[in-house]
Amino acid sequence: MVQEEELAYIGGFMDGDGSFTLGRRKNPKGANLLYYPLIQAGSLNREVLQGMKDLFSGTIHFSKSHEKQDGGTRRDFFRWRLEKSPNCLPFLEKIIPYLEVKKERAMLLKDFIIRNPFKRGSVPLSEDV
């Protein structure tokens, strides 16, 4: 069971370095766009993201340091991603009470998940929705 202190820490971390949005990708058959809930957070340090993955699942992606086009340098970077309604909804339900800055955005994503349950073979959402 996740401790309240852990949830408060993750809520603060998500307020600073996280995002709550809809991902979008083409249907494999090429017809319509598919929209899916997407929660992400990035850090130079993998430890916090690994803790979030251990508690809530998801994936961690690594970007190696490299020189940017403007001559600057990008340091090693980690990104935790949580996708799809069955994974995102439990996370949102636990984290929303601890958010301050991004609470409204997280609540919109939660509302979207509840109002638009995914069913395989269902009619894809329009861009208006």
N, C-alpha and C positions, 0 to 999 in steps of 0.2 A: 504494500500500500504506500502511496506517495504521501510524504509528510507535508504539513502546511508550510514549513520553512522552505522546502524544495519548490513548492508551487509559487510561493512569493518571489523567490529568487528567479525562477524561470519567467514569471510574469514581468519582472523588472528587466530581465535580459531581452525578452521579446519586445517590450516597449522601446528599447534602445536599438537593437540589432535584428529585429524580426520583421516579417511582413505577413499579412493575411490577404489573400487575393484569389482570383480565379485564374487557373491556367487555361490555356487554349491550344488545341492541336487539331490537325486535320484528321477526319475520319479515315481509317486505313483504306476505305473504298473510294476516298476522294470527294465524296458528296458534300457533307456538312461538317462544320466545325464542332468539335467536342469540347465542352467546358467542364472543368473539374476543380474542386476546392484544392488550394495549395497554400501551405504554411511553410515558411522558410526562415532560417536565421543563419547569419554568417559570423565567422570569428577567425582570428589568426591562431587561436588556441583550440585544439580539438577536444580537450577534456570536457568543457561545458556541453558541447554538442553531443559528445558520446554519452553523457549522462542523460540528455534529452532522448537520444535514440534508445537507450536502455529502458527508460520509463515509458516511452510512447511509440516506439518503433520508428520507421522512416529510414532514410538513407543519408549517408554523409559522402559528399563529393569533395575532392581535393583539387585545387588549382596550384600548380607549381609557380614559383616566382619567375618573373620574366620582365623584360624591358618593354615599356609601353611605347606607342607610336609617338607620343609627345616627348620622349626621352627619359621620362620618369621610370621608376622601378615598381613593379607590383610584387609584394611579398607573398610567400606561401599563404594560402587562404583555404578555409574549410567552410562548406555550406551544408547545413542539415535541411532536408526536405521531407515534408509529410504531405502525402497526396491522397485524394479520394475521400469520400464522405465517411465510410466506416472507420477510417483512421483519424480524420480531422475532428469529427464531432465530439468524441470523448476528450480530446485534448482541449478543445474550445470550452467545453462545459467545466473543466477543471481550472483553466487558466483565466477565463474572463473576469472572475471576481478580483484577480490580482493585477489586472491591467489598469493603467491610468491614461496614457497617451494614445494607445491604439485600441482601446476598449470598444469604441463605436464601430471601427472597421471589423473587429473580430465578431461583434454581435451581428453585423450585416452578413458576414460569411456564414455564421451559424444559422441565421434566418434563411439564407439561400439554401443551405443543405436541407433544412426541415421542409421548406416549401417546394423543393424540387428533388424528391428522392429519385435516385438512379435505379432504373430497371432495365436490365439487358433487353435490347430489342425495342425499347420505347422510342417515341418520337424525339429527335434531338431538339434542344432548346433553340429558339430563334435568337438573333442578336439583340432584339428588343428586350428580352427577358434578362 
